[in-house]
Amino acid sequence: MVVDWSSLRAASGRATALPAAISRLDADAGEQAFRYLAGEVAPQGSLYEAAPWVAAEIVGVLPGWSAVGQTRGLRVLAQICVAGAPSEFTVRYQGETVALETASHRAVQDSVPVIATLLTATEPEVRRAAMNLLSLFSIRAAAAEAALAEAAESAADPAEREELREAIKDLHEWNEEEDEPAVVDPALLDLAARRKLTWWDDPDRTRLGKPSLVWRVRAGLVARLARHMR
C-alpha cells in the first residue's frame, strides 16, 4: 500500500518523517524512534491522523525485524491501541470514512495472526510484549483471547503459562465497563506528564475503572506512579 505521508497529520505537523522513524525502530537509535513515534501519533493518549497508517506499516514489517525491533514495534502498537479520539474525528481508511479511533484500533487489532506468532518467539521480551499488546484488544478481543489461551496451553514454563493466564484476565478487565469514573489526583497526572512516564514504564499492569479508554490509560498510569513513589 502506497501511503501519501505528506497528506497525513501528526502531532508536530505533516507525517513525512514517520516512515524513516518506523525503520529506525529496528536500528541502534530505536528507542529514540519509539519515543518520537509515540509522541507523534498518540501523545498522552490522544490519537493523531497518521496513527492507523503507522500501525499498518509496523505490522507489515514486524515479522522480519530483530527481537529488539519487534519489541519496540509492539510497544508503539500498544500506545496506539490504548489511545483515543473524539468520535467526530474521522479519516478515509481502506476505502471508507470511519472514526479515527476505530481505524487506528482496527489497524492494530486486525493483526492478531501476526502478533500470535510472536507469542512463541525465541526471545522472552518479544513474547511478553506480544502478550501485553493482545491483552489490550477490544475489537478483536475474542481472537486475542484464543491466541493467548493457545499459547498458555503450549507454554513449557509454568511461570510463563501463569503470565499468559493473567493476560487473559487483564483482557477481560480491559473490556469491562465501569459505572463510575476512577478518581485521579490531578497533581499526580501532572507529575506523571513531567516525568514523561508511559503505560509500559512499569511492568505492574493493574488498572483502575474505565468510563472511557483515555481515562483508563491515565488512571492506570497514575496507579503505577503512586506505587513507584512509595
C-alpha positions as CSV (number, residue, x, y, z in Angstrom):
1,M,0.0,0.0,0.0
2,V,1.4,3.4,-1.1
3,V,0.8,6.0,1.6
4,D,0.9,9.7,0.9
5,W,2.5,10.6,4.2
6,S,2.6,14.3,3.3
7,S,-1.2,14.4,3.4
8,L,-1.4,13.0,6.9
9,R,-1.0,14.9,10.1
10,A,1.0,14.0,13.2
11,A,1.4,15.9,16.5
12,S,4.1,18.2,15.1
13,G,2.8,18.7,11.6
14,R,2.9,16.6,8.4
15,A,3.8,12.9,8.8
16,T,6.6,12.9,6.2
17,A,9.2,11.9,8.8
18,L,7.3,8.9,10.2
19,P,8.4,6.2,7.7
20,A,12.0,6.8,8.5
21,A,11.3,6.7,12.2
22,I,9.5,3.4,11.7
23,S,12.5,1.9,10.0
24,R,14.7,3.1,12.9
25,L,12.8,1.1,15.4
26,D,14.9,-1.9,14.3
27,A,18.2,0.1,14.5
28,D,20.6,1.4,17.1
29,A,18.6,4.6,17.6
30,G,15.4,2.5,18.0
31,E,14.5,3.7,21.5
32,Q,14.6,7.3,20.4
33,A,12.5,6.4,17.4
34,F,10.0,4.7,19.7
35,R,9.6,7.9,21.8
36,Y,9.3,10.0,18.7
37,L,6.6,7.9,17.1
38,A,4.6,7.5,20.3
39,G,4.7,11.3,20.7
40,E,3.7,11.9,17.1
41,V,0.7,9.6,16.8
42,A,-0.5,9.0,20.3
43,P,0.8,11.6,22.7
44,Q,-0.8,11.5,26.2
45,G,-3.4,9.0,24.9
46,S,-4.7,11.2,22.1
47,L,-4.6,9.8,18.5
48,Y,-3.5,11.8,15.5
49,E,-4.5,11.2,11.9
50,A,-1.4,9.2,10.9
51,A,-1.9,6.6,13.6
52,P,-3.7,3.9,11.5
53,W,-1.1,4.1,8.8
54,V,1.8,3.9,11.2
55,A,0.2,0.9,12.8
56,A,-0.4,-0.9,9.5
57,E,3.2,-0.1,8.4
58,I,4.7,-1.6,11.6
59,V,2.5,-4.7,11.4
60,G,3.7,-5.3,7.8
61,V,7.4,-5.2,8.7
62,L,7.3,-6.6,12.2
63,P,7.9,-10.3,11.4
64,G,11.2,-9.6,9.7
65,W,12.7,-7.4,12.4
66,S,15.2,-8.4,15.2
67,A,13.9,-9.1,18.6
68,V,14.7,-5.6,19.8
69,G,12.9,-4.1,16.9
70,Q,9.9,-6.3,17.3
71,T,9.6,-5.3,21.0
72,R,9.8,-1.6,20.1
73,G,7.3,-2.1,17.3
74,L,4.9,-3.9,19.6
75,R,5.2,-1.1,22.2
76,V,4.2,1.5,19.5
77,L,1.2,-0.6,18.6
78,A,0.3,-0.7,22.3
79,Q,0.4,3.0,22.5
80,I,-1.9,3.4,19.6
81,C,-4.2,0.6,20.9
82,V,-4.9,2.4,24.2
83,A,-5.2,5.9,22.8
84,G,-8.5,7.5,21.9
85,A,-10.0,10.3,19.8
86,P,-13.4,12.1,19.8
87,S,-16.0,10.3,17.6
88,E,-16.2,13.3,15.3
89,F,-12.6,12.9,14.2
90,T,-12.8,10.7,11.1
91,V,-10.3,9.5,8.4
92,R,-10.7,7.9,5.0
93,Y,-9.2,4.5,5.7
94,Q,-9.3,1.4,3.5
95,G,-11.9,2.9,1.2
96,E,-14.3,4.1,3.9
97,T,-14.8,7.1,6.2
98,V,-14.5,5.9,9.8
99,A,-13.8,7.3,13.2
100,L,-10.0,7.9,13.7
101,E,-10.1,5.8,16.9
102,T,-11.9,2.9,15.1
103,A,-9.4,3.0,12.2
104,S,-6.4,3.1,14.5
105,H,-7.6,0.3,16.7
106,R,-8.6,-1.8,13.7
107,A,-5.1,-1.3,12.1
108,V,-3.6,-2.8,15.3
109,Q,-6.1,-5.4,16.2
110,D,-6.6,-6.9,12.7
111,S,-3.0,-8.1,13.2
112,V,-3.9,-10.9,15.6
113,P,-2.4,-13.6,13.4
114,V,0.9,-11.7,13.2
115,I,1.0,-10.9,16.9
116,A,0.0,-14.5,17.8
117,T,3.1,-15.9,16.1
118,L,5.3,-13.7,18.3
119,L,3.8,-15.3,21.4
120,T,6.2,-18.2,20.6
121,A,9.2,-16.1,19.7
122,T,12.6,-17.3,21.0
123,E,13.2,-14.1,23.0
124,P,11.1,-13.7,26.2
125,E,10.9,-9.9,25.8
126,V,9.2,-10.3,22.4
127,R,6.7,-12.9,23.9
128,R,5.9,-10.6,26.8
129,A,5.4,-7.5,24.5
130,A,3.1,-9.5,22.3
131,M,1.2,-10.9,25.3
132,N,0.8,-7.3,26.7
133,L,-0.5,-6.0,23.4
134,L,-3.1,-8.7,23.0
135,S,-4.4,-8.1,26.5
136,L,-5.4,-4.6,25.4
137,F,-7.6,-5.6,22.4
138,S,-11.2,-4.8,22.3
139,I,-12.4,-5.0,18.6
140,R,-10.7,-8.4,18.3
141,A,-10.9,-9.4,21.9
142,A,-12.2,-12.9,21.2
143,A,-9.4,-13.6,18.7
144,A,-6.8,-12.2,21.1
145,E,-8.1,-14.4,23.9
146,A,-7.9,-17.5,21.7
147,A,-4.3,-16.7,20.8
148,L,-3.4,-16.2,24.5
149,A,-5.2,-19.4,25.6
150,E,-3.4,-21.4,22.9
151,A,0.0,-20.0,23.9
152,A,-0.8,-20.8,27.6
153,E,-1.8,-24.3,26.7
154,S,1.5,-25.0,24.9
155,A,3.8,-23.0,27.3
156,A,6.5,-25.2,28.8
157,D,7.4,-22.8,31.6
158,P,4.8,-22.7,34.4
159,A,5.6,-19.1,35.2
160,E,5.1,-18.0,31.6
161,R,1.9,-20.1,31.5
162,E,0.6,-18.2,34.5
163,E,1.6,-14.8,32.9
164,L,-0.5,-15.7,29.8
165,R,-3.5,-16.7,32.0
166,E,-3.1,-13.3,33.8
167,A,-3.1,-11.6,30.4
168,I,-6.4,-13.2,29.6
169,K,-7.8,-11.9,32.9
170,D,-6.4,-8.4,32.0
171,L,-8.1,-8.7,28.6
172,H,-11.4,-9.4,30.3
173,E,-10.9,-6.5,32.7
174,W,-9.9,-4.2,29.9
175,N,-13.2,-4.9,28.2
176,E,-15.4,-4.5,31.3
177,E,-17.2,-1.1,31.6
178,E,-17.4,0.7,35.0
179,D,-20.4,2.7,36.0
180,E,-18.3,5.4,37.7
181,P,-15.0,7.0,36.7
182,A,-11.9,6.4,38.8
183,V,-10.9,9.3,41.0
184,V,-7.5,10.6,40.0
185,D,-5.5,13.3,41.7
186,P,-4.6,15.9,39.0
187,A,-1.3,16.6,40.8
188,L,-0.3,13.0,40.1
189,L,-1.2,13.3,36.5
190,D,0.9,16.5,36.2
191,L,3.8,14.7,37.9
192,A,3.5,11.8,35.5
193,A,3.5,14.1,32.5
194,R,6.5,16.0,33.7
195,R,8.4,12.7,34.3
196,K,7.4,11.5,30.8
197,L,6.2,8.2,32.1
198,T,4.3,6.0,29.8
199,W,1.9,3.0,30.1
200,W,4.8,0.5,29.8
201,D,7.3,2.1,32.1
202,D,6.2,-0.2,35.0
203,P,5.6,-3.9,34.5
204,D,2.8,-3.9,37.0
205,R,-0.3,-3.5,34.8
206,T,-3.1,-3.0,37.5
207,R,-5.8,-0.7,36.1
208,L,-8.5,1.4,37.7
209,G,-12.0,1.9,36.5
210,K,-12.7,3.0,32.9
211,P,-15.6,5.0,31.8
212,S,-13.5,5.9,28.7
213,L,-10.4,4.5,27.1
214,V,-8.3,7.6,27.6
215,W,-9.3,7.8,31.3
216,R,-8.4,4.1,31.8
217,V,-4.9,4.8,30.4
218,R,-4.4,7.8,32.6
219,A,-5.8,6.1,35.7
220,G,-3.5,3.1,35.2
221,L,-0.5,5.3,34.7
222,V,-1.3,7.2,38.0
223,A,-1.8,3.9,39.9
224,R,1.6,2.7,38.8
225,L,3.3,6.0,39.6
226,A,1.8,6.1,43.1
227,R,3.1,2.6,43.9
228,H,6.5,3.5,42.4
229,M,6.8,6.6,44.7
230,R,6.2,4.7,47.9
